[in-house]
C-alpha cells in the first residue's frame, strides 16, 4: 500500500510517496489528476519512501506523465532507489521521464 502527501505550491505540486507503489493506488491517481486539471502545474514525485514499484506503479507514473504532457506541464521524479531505477529501466519508461537525484533538484528543475 502507498501513502502520500500533497504539497501544493503556485508553480508545482510535490507528492511524497511511502510504501509500495503497486496495485493499491485507488485514491492517489484521481486526487493528483484532479489537482493537475484544476490548476495545471508541474508535478514533482518524491520516491525516496518507495521500497517497491510494480507494473501498475510504473503504469501510473506513465499515465501522470501523459496527463501532464496534455496540459503542457512536466513530471519530475526525485530520489529513486536503485531498485526503482532498475524497474523503470527494465519497464522501458526511464528514458521518457525526468529523473532527479533529490527533491530539491527536481523542484529547482520544475521551477526554471
Backbone bond lengths (Angstrom), bond angles and torsions (degrees), N, CA, C in turn:
res aa  C-N    CA-C-N  psi(-1)  N-CA   C-N-CA  omega(-1)  CA-C   N-CA-C  phi
1 X - - - 1.448 - - 1.522 109.35 -
2 X 1.325 115.27 147.59 1.454 119.57 -179.09 1.531 109.57 -114.35
3 X 1.318 114.44 138.28 1.461 121.49 173.08 1.519 106.51 -111.17
4 X 1.344 115.68 149.67 1.457 118.02 -179.31 1.517 111.28 -146.78
5 X 1.330 113.67 156.72 1.453 121.19 171.06 1.520 107.55 -127.60
6 X 1.313 115.63 146.59 1.460 121.99 176.80 1.515 108.93 -110.45
7 X 1.306 116.05 132.06 1.460 122.98 175.78 1.527 105.69 -120.52
8 X 1.327 116.86 100.49 1.455 120.79 -177.15 1.518 110.68 -89.37
9 X 1.319 114.48 130.51 1.459 122.12 177.66 1.521 107.96 -127.32
10 X 1.330 117.91 165.29 1.471 118.89 -176.63 1.537 114.49 -56.65
11 X 1.332 117.88 -41.14 1.465 120.47 -174.98 1.525 114.05 -102.49
12 X 1.329 117.58 -7.18 1.460 119.08 -177.18 1.517 111.49 -161.50
13 X 1.318 113.86 166.56 1.459 122.41 174.50 1.522 106.53 -119.87
14 X 1.324 116.24 134.26 1.463 120.87 174.80 1.522 107.17 -110.29
15 X 1.331 115.27 127.71 1.459 121.46 175.66 1.516 107.01 -114.38
16 X 1.309 116.34 126.85 1.470 121.40 176.54 1.521 107.90 -110.08
17 X 1.332 115.44 121.47 1.455 121.26 -176.19 1.520 111.07 -106.61
18 X 1.357 115.38 148.78 1.470 121.73 176.03 1.516 108.23 -139.67
19 X 1.315 115.92 139.26 1.454 120.91 175.88 1.512 112.25 109.34
20 X 1.330 115.38 -144.26 1.465 122.31 -178.55 1.519 109.19 -109.76
21 X 1.309 115.73 125.61 1.459 121.40 -180.00 1.523 107.30 -93.06
22 X 1.347 114.28 88.44 1.465 119.38 -176.31 1.521 109.77 -139.96
23 X 1.308 117.78 -130.60 1.461 121.80 -173.59 1.524 114.14 -73.32
24 X 1.315 118.89 -16.29 1.463 121.45 -175.11 1.526 111.73 -94.60
25 X 1.331 115.59 70.62 1.459 121.36 -174.08 1.524 112.15 -122.59
26 X 1.308 117.88 19.06 1.457 122.67 -170.21 1.515 116.28 -42.90
27 X 1.307 118.82 -59.29 1.460 120.23 -172.47 1.522 114.03 -94.86
28 X 1.314 117.96 -12.14 1.457 120.89 -176.11 1.531 112.23 -64.52
29 X 1.298 118.02 -56.80 1.457 121.90 -174.93 1.527 113.16 -61.65
30 X 1.338 119.89 -49.37 1.471 119.00 179.95 1.535 113.17 -59.57
31 X 1.321 116.96 -38.32 1.469 120.06 -179.88 1.527 111.12 -65.11
32 X 1.322 117.20 -45.40 1.460 120.97 -179.68 1.526 110.30 -67.05
33 X 1.333 117.21 -43.45 1.465 120.11 178.37 1.524 111.64 -60.12
34 X 1.325 116.13 -41.25 1.465 120.75 178.42 1.526 110.48 -58.04
35 X 1.331 116.27 -44.72 1.463 121.08 179.54 1.528 111.25 -64.70
36 X 1.330 117.02 -41.18 1.464 121.48 -178.72 1.523 110.51 -66.14
37 X 1.316 116.28 -45.51 1.471 119.77 -177.22 1.537 111.93 -71.55
38 X 1.318 117.56 -32.55 1.465 121.12 179.81 1.523 111.38 -69.33
39 X 1.331 116.34 -36.89 1.456 121.44 -177.81 1.530 107.27 -151.37
40 X 1.349 117.44 88.16 1.474 120.11 -174.94 1.524 112.88 -55.77
41 X 1.318 114.51 120.19 1.462 122.66 177.38 1.520 108.01 -141.71
42 X 1.320 116.04 162.11 1.463 119.84 173.89 1.529 107.98 -65.42
43 X 1.330 115.26 156.48 1.460 120.95 -179.35 1.521 109.26 -124.12
44 X 1.326 115.72 125.11 1.465 122.69 173.29 1.519 106.74 -106.96
45 X 1.329 116.60 124.78 1.459 121.24 177.56 1.522 107.89 -113.85
46 X 1.330 115.66 111.82 1.463 122.27 178.58 1.526 107.96 -85.88
47 X 1.320 115.79 113.87 1.459 122.01 -176.93 1.525 112.82 -101.83
48 X 1.321 117.56 15.51 1.465 120.22 -177.23 1.524 112.32 -62.17
49 X 1.318 118.25 -24.73 1.459 121.72 -179.96 1.516 114.24 -94.84
50 X 1.335 117.02 7.78 1.468 120.59 -179.00 1.524 109.57 -92.98
51 X 1.337 114.85 124.83 1.464 119.40 179.70 1.525 112.62 -101.12
52 X 1.343 117.33 -11.31 1.466 121.27 179.68 1.518 108.65 -156.67
53 X 1.336 116.53 140.61 1.456 120.85 172.31 1.519 107.89 -130.85
54 X 1.323 115.31 126.12 1.459 121.78 178.51 1.521 110.50 -101.66
55 X 1.318 115.58 -175.39 1.461 120.40 -177.74 1.525 111.57 -63.72
56 X 1.333 117.97 -35.38 1.469 119.73 177.81 1.525 111.03 -67.73
57 X 1.331 116.80 -36.30 1.457 119.98 176.23 1.520 111.77 -65.39
58 X 1.334 115.90 -41.57 1.463 119.50 176.99 1.524 110.35 -65.20
59 X 1.327 115.98 -39.52 1.460 120.01 177.28 1.523 111.45 -61.47
60 X 1.322 116.11 -39.33 1.458 120.86 178.20 1.523 110.74 -62.60
61 X 1.335 117.23 -46.94 1.466 120.23 179.77 1.521 110.93 -61.20
62 X 1.324 117.12 -41.56 1.460 120.50 178.31 1.534 110.29 -65.16
63 X 1.325 116.70 -40.57 1.467 121.04 178.02 1.535 110.62 -61.46
64 X 1.327 117.10 -45.65 1.458 120.06 177.94 1.529 111.01 -62.16
65 X 1.320 116.50 -39.45 1.467 121.65 176.26 1.533 109.44 -56.65
66 X 1.327 116.93 -44.95 1.470 121.19 -179.27 1.527 111.35 -67.71
67 X 1.331 117.85 -45.10 1.469 121.34 178.62 1.531 109.82 -57.40
68 X 1.319 116.34 -45.73 1.464 120.63 -179.87 1.525 111.21 -65.60
69 X 1.312 116.79 -42.11 1.462 121.37 178.63 1.525 110.67 -60.33
70 X 1.329 116.64 -39.50 1.467 121.51 179.68 1.525 112.72 -62.46
71 X 1.334 117.55 -27.02 1.471 120.77 179.55 1.538 111.83 -106.11
72 X 1.332 116.41 14.47 1.457 120.95 175.77 1.513 115.22 75.23
73 X 1.324 116.76 27.28 1.462 121.54 -179.89 1.529 110.12 -122.69
74 X 1.325 116.29 173.68 1.472 121.77 -175.16 1.523 111.73 -122.21
75 X 1.330 114.71 153.38 1.464 123.24 172.09 1.518 107.72 -105.31
76 X 1.323 116.06 128.87 1.468 122.71 176.99 1.523 107.89 -118.96
77 X 1.329 116.77 125.05 1.456 121.44 175.97 1.517 108.30 -99.64
78 X 1.324 116.16 139.88 1.463 120.16 -176.19 1.511 111.62 -130.45
79 X 1.329 115.25 147.07 1.469 123.93 169.13 1.527 112.99 57.96
80 X 1.312 116.54 51.04 1.464 121.50 179.05 1.525 110.68 -78.23
81 X 1.314 115.94 138.05 1.461 119.64 172.02 1.531 107.87 -73.14
82 X 1.310 116.15 166.55 1.461 119.33 178.51 1.528 110.82 -62.99
83 X 1.326 117.35 -36.74 1.472 121.20 179.32 1.530 110.92 -63.75
84 X 1.315 117.79 -41.52 1.467 120.98 179.10 1.527 109.74 -68.96
85 X 1.327 117.11 -43.28 1.465 121.06 177.06 1.522 110.30 -57.71
86 X 1.332 116.58 -47.12 1.467 120.65 179.60 1.526 111.47 -60.86
87 X 1.325 117.00 -42.11 1.471 120.79 179.98 1.527 110.84 -63.38
88 X 1.330 117.53 -42.87 1.455 120.54 179.16 1.522 111.35 -65.24
89 X 1.327 116.77 -36.28 1.470 120.09 178.12 1.524 110.62 -69.21
90 X 1.318 117.48 -45.67 1.468 121.13 178.66 1.528 109.83 -63.37
91 X 1.337 116.64 -38.01 1.459 121.35 179.06 1.526 113.76 -72.55
92 X 1.327 116.43 -9.58 1.457 121.02 176.10 1.520 115.81 79.63
93 X 1.331 117.73 14.38 1.467 118.02 -178.79 1.530 113.82 -111.38
94 X 1.315 118.05 -6.89 1.469 120.41 -177.78 1.524 111.63 -57.91
95 X 1.322 117.51 -39.43 1.465 120.30 -177.01 1.529 112.53 -71.38
96 X 1.328 117.90 -15.09 1.462 121.60 179.82 1.521 112.92 -89.35
97 X 1.328 116.46 -13.52 1.456 121.65 -172.20 1.525 111.54 -109.26
98 X 1.316 115.59 152.27 1.466 121.24 175.62 1.527 106.86 -89.28
99 X 1.334 115.90 114.83 1.461 121.40 -175.64 1.525 108.90 -114.37
100 X 1.325 115.25 127.60 1.467 122.11 -178.59 1.524 109.76 -119.65
101 X 1.315 116.52 151.56 1.465 121.44 -176.79 1.531 112.44 -68.08
102 X 1.332 117.35 -35.65 1.462 121.02 -176.35 1.525 110.21 -136.32
103 X 1.322 114.99 164.41 1.469 119.37 175.23 1.525 110.43 -62.54
104 X 1.320 117.40 -42.57 1.469 120.65 179.60 1.526 111.64 -59.14
105 X 1.343 116.34 -41.07 1.468 120.48 178.72 1.536 109.65 -64.57
106 X 1.314 117.39 -41.33 1.469 121.38 179.55 1.529 111.02 -65.73
107 X 1.330 116.39 -43.02 1.470 120.47 178.32 1.526 110.02 -61.64
108 X 1.317 116.24 -43.05 1.470 120.76 178.69 1.530 111.12 -62.44
109 X 1.338 117.12 -44.18 1.460 121.45 178.69 1.524 111.00 -63.96
110 X 1.307 117.20 -40.96 1.469 121.55 -179.10 1.520 111.96 -71.15
111 X 1.313 116.75 -25.74 1.459 121.19 -177.53 1.519 113.54 -86.34
112 X 1.334 117.43 -13.31 1.470 118.94 -176.98 1.505 112.89 -93.95
